[in-house]
């Protein structure tokens, strides 16, 4: 039976934030191993098995999902470190856990990171037209203020990837697409240009890598932070099925909404039962949970070569 973690509980580590999926703890200086910078600027980020759909956290976990998400992120952090540095420190998770906590429960689902100042926007790269971008295009002919050619169809590949930032919403709220001028007002021109450049470079690299494995990276969302010296890092999760749309290339068809390596089974079920998309979320049938878990496992295997089954 697969272990599942819905909520992490780590006595002695101050809880900083509990998000839709991740729990973030401060790591006190006295918990850090010898040789680590004891500056109090370290976090423990735990990827739980919680699942959110339509910005609502559902009551049922997807067993092992957090471990799979963490491993995919770590894979991509490693593959892209030459493009943009990331928040990982390399400090062993077990070394900072409170006494009495089984380290095997956290070894594959947690990381020790730098504490950074978050950039106050979510940074989205789109190579294909779907989701909220498709809705914006249908209404205005633009996506985040960027004009696109007339006559594009759902899921059509764009001539070149575009940067479409959004606001960062609290749990239970919805992100909102913004244009680049709004991003400049929130971040300042220099930082907005830096994250736009980093987002598009990371997307281009990952899309090419995925394509070689028969997978299309339709779009993805990055989060960035800066250190005390203003240096930019990519942080949180990276290129996971929760933050990206991955499509099997062999079944891709323009004019449709392609199946993704993500929680599409959950979304389809929730749409079918007529849920109004307000909390609390409904209980999921076992078969929906298992099919969703299998999709995450397939993505981890095809992208990173890591098998969990």
N, C-alpha and C positions, 0 to 999 in steps of 0.2 A: 504494500500500500504506500502510495507516494505521500511524503510529508508535505503539509501545507502550512503556510504562515500568513494569517490574516492581519495580525497586528503585532509588531515587535515590542517587547518589553525588556528593557535593559537597565535594571536598577543601578544607580550611580552615574549613569550617563545622562546629562540633561537633554530632554527632548526639545529640539529647536522648532521643528515643523513636522506636521503629519499631512502629507499631500494625498492625491488620489491613489497613488501607488507606492510612493517612497516615504519612509520615515527617516528623518534627519536628526542626528544627535551631535551635540558638542562632545569633543574628546578632550577632557582635562589634561593639562600638561603632564601631571604625574602618572597618567595612563600610557603615555608614549614610551616606546622602547628606547634603550640607550642609543645614542647617535642621532635620534630624530630631533629636529629643531623644536625646542620646547617653548614655542611662542604663543601657544593657545589658539593658533589659527588652523585647527584641524577638525574635520567633521567625519562622522561615520554615517554613510548613506546606505540604508537597507531597502532593497527592492522586495516588497511583499508580494503576495499572490492576489492582492485586491484587483478587481477589474472595474473600470469605469466605462460607461457607455452613455453617449449623449450628455457628457459632463456630470453624470450621476454615478457615485460609487455603488455597485451592486452588492447584495448581501452574501453572495457565494464567491469563494475564491476559486481560482484556476490552479490546481495543484502543480507546483514547480514552475509556474510562470515567472515569478521573481528571479529565480535562479537562471532561467533561460534569458530573460531580459538583461540581467547583469552580465552574463557571459557574452551576449551579442555586443553590448556596449563596450566591454573591455576589449573585445576583438577589434572593434572599429577604432577605439582610442589608440590602440597599438599600431594599427595600419595607417593612421593619419597623423601621427605625431610629427612627421616631417612637414606637414602643411600648417597645422595649428597646434600649439601645446595644449595639454588637457589637465584636468584637475587631479588626476591620480598621483599619489605619493609613493606607491610601492610598499607602504607599511603593511605588514601582515595583519589581517583583521583579527585573528585570534589573540594577538598581543595586546589589543585594547579592550577586549570584551570583559565585562565584570566577572569576578570569580563566581563559579557555579553555573555559568552559562555554557551550554554545549556548543563548542565552536563549529561542529559539523553542520549545525542548523544555519549558520551564517557564512560559511566559507565561500560558497558560490553565489551568494545573493547580496553581499555587502562589500563596500570598498571604503578605505580611509582616504580622504581627499583634502586638498587645500580649501580653506574658507576664502571665498571670493566675494566681491561685490557684484551682485547680478546686474547684467544689462537689462533695463526695464522693458524689453520687448522680446517676443518670440520671433525667431528668425527662420523663415520658411523659404525653401527653394522649390519651385515647381517646374518640372519638365514636361508635364502633361496636364490637361485641363479637366479637373474633376473636383468634387467636393464643393467647398464654399467658393473656390475660384470659379468653378463652372456656373454656380448660381449667380455670382457677381457678373460674370461675362454675359449671361443670358439677359440680365437686367440692364446692364450699362455698356456692354462691349469692352469693358476694362476689368482688370484684376489688380486690386490695390493701386488704382490710379494709372496703371500701365495700359495704354490702348493696344488692343490685339486685332488682327485682321477679321473682317466679317466672314461669316460662314463656317467658323470652326465648329466641330462636333464634340460631343461628350467623349472624354478620354483621349482626345487627339493630342499627338505630340506637338509641342511648341517649336517654333523655329530655333529658339535658344532658351535655355532655362531663365526664369525670372525670379527676382527676390520680392517676396510678398510678406512683409512683417505683419504681426498682429499684436494686440495688447495681451498682457498676461493676466488671466482671470483667476480669482480665488476659487477654491473648491466649491462646486455647485453653480458657478457662474459660467458664462460663455465668453471665449475669446472673440475679439472683433478685429477684422482685417482693417489695416490702416495703410495709407500711402507713405512714400518715402519722406515727404515733407513732414508728416506727423512723427515719423521715426526720428527725424533730425530734432524736432522740438522736444522729444522725450529724452534723447541721448546726447544731443550735440552733434554737429556735422562730422567731426573727425571720427568719433566712435561709431556713428551710424554708417559711415563709409567703410570703416574697418570691418564691421560685422557683415555688411553686405558682401564685401570681397571674400571674407572667410567662408560665408555660407555657400556662395556659388562655387568656390574652389573645392570645398568639401563635397558638395553635391556632385560635381563633375567627376571627381575621383571615384566616389562610391558608385555612381551610376555606371561608369565604365567597368568597375570590378564586378558588380552584380550582373551586368549584361554578359560577361564572359561565363557566367554560371547559369545562363538561361532565365534570368530574372530582370524585370524592368523596375527601376526605382522611379515611381511616378512623382512623388514629392516627399519632402522630409522636413522636420522641424528641429532646429538647434537652439540651445540656450548657451549663452556666453557669460563670462564674468571677468572682472579685472582684479589684479592684486594691488598692493599698496603703491607700487611703482607705475601703475597704469597698464601693465602688460595684459594682453588679451588671452583668455583660455576658453576652450570649449568645455562644458560641464554638464552635470545632471545625467541624462541618458543620451545615447548617440546611435542613430540609424537603427533603432529597434522597430519591430512591427507595431508598437504602440505609438511611435512618433513618425512613422513613415508608411507610405503605401507601396508595398512590393507586389508585383504581378508576375505570374508565370508567363514568360514570353510566348510560349507555344499556344496559349489560349487567348492572347490579347486580341481584341477586336475594337476598332474605332466605332463609336456610336452606342456603346454599351457601358455598363459599370462593371469593370473586370473584378473577378474574385481576388481578394488580397490575402497575404500571409498574416492575418491578424484576427481581430475579434468579429469578423463579418458574420459568422454563424450566430453570434450573440445579437448583433444589430438586426439581422433578418428575423430572428425569433421575436425580438421586442417589437419590431414593426408589425409582425403577423398577429400578435396578441392585442394590438391596439393600445399599448401602454402610452400614457400621455407625456412621458419623459420628464416627470417631476418626481422628487423623492417621496417615499422610499422606492427603490427599484424592486422589481419582482424577483422571486426565486427562479433560478434556472433549472431546467431539466438535466439529469445526468448526461444524456447524450449530447446536449449542446455544450456542456462543460468539457466533455472528452474530445469532441471534434475541435473545439477551440484550442485546447491544450496541444492536440496533435499538429495544428497549424503552426503554433509557435515552435514546436520541436522541429518541424520540417524546415522552417526558416533558419533556425540555428544550424541545422545540419548542412543545408545547401549553401549558406553564406560563409559559415565559419568552419565547416567540417567537424562540428562537435555533435556527437550523437548522445541522446539521453534515453533512448528506448532500446 
